[in-house]
Amino acid sequence: MITAGEVLKKKRESLGKNLDVVSLDTKIQKRFLIYIEKNEFDRFESEIFLTGFKIGRASCRERV
């Protein structure tokens, strides 16, 4: 089963973007992007942050 983090990482890589650029584009700290791509959702302090990051990252995926 492919995870959400794997999908986002593959999309980012297919666009030739590194995490620093994605962080600037999405306004999400690089460490949080790493957590998302590694599916380490338990590392987030609050589920509210995680939900916001998922929505922000998903809505930005075409231009990231």
C-alpha positions in Angstrom: 0.0 0.0 0.0 1.3 3.4 -1.0 1.2 6.0 1.8 0.4 9.7 1.5 4.0 10.6 2.3 5.3 8.4 -0.5 2.9 10.0 -3.0 3.9 13.5 -1.9 7.7 12.7 -2.0 7.4 11.1 -5.5 5.5 14.1 -6.8 8.1 16.5 -5.3 10.9 14.5 -6.8 9.2 14.3 -10.2 9.0 18.1 -10.2 12.7 18.3 -9.3 12.0 20.2 -6.1 14.0 19.8 -2.9 12.5 20.2 0.6 14.0 23.7 1.0 12.0 25.0 -2.0 8.8 23.2 -0.9 9.2 24.7 2.5 9.4 28.2 1.1 6.5 27.6 -1.3 4.2 26.0 1.3 5.4 28.0 4.4 5.8 24.7 6.2 9.0 24.1 8.1 11.3 21.6 6.5 11.3 19.3 9.6 7.5 19.0 9.3 7.7 18.1 5.6 10.2 15.4 6.4 7.8 14.0 9.0 5.0 14.0 6.5 7.1 12.3 3.8 8.3 9.6 6.3 4.7 9.2 7.6 5.8 10.1 11.1 2.6 11.8 12.0 3.0 11.0 15.7 5.8 13.6 15.7 3.4 16.5 15.4 2.5 18.4 18.6 -1.2 18.6 17.7 -3.5 17.0 15.2 -4.7 20.4 14.2 -1.2 21.3 12.9 -1.0 18.0 11.1 -4.4 18.5 9.4 -3.5 22.0 8.4 -0.1 20.8 6.9 -1.8 18.0 5.0 -4.3 20.4 3.5 -1.7 23.0 2.7 0.7 20.5 1.2 -2.0 18.7 -0.9 -3.4 21.9 -2.3 0.1 23.0 -3.3 1.2 19.7 -4.8 0.8 20.6 -8.4 3.0 23.7 -8.2 5.5 22.3 -5.7 
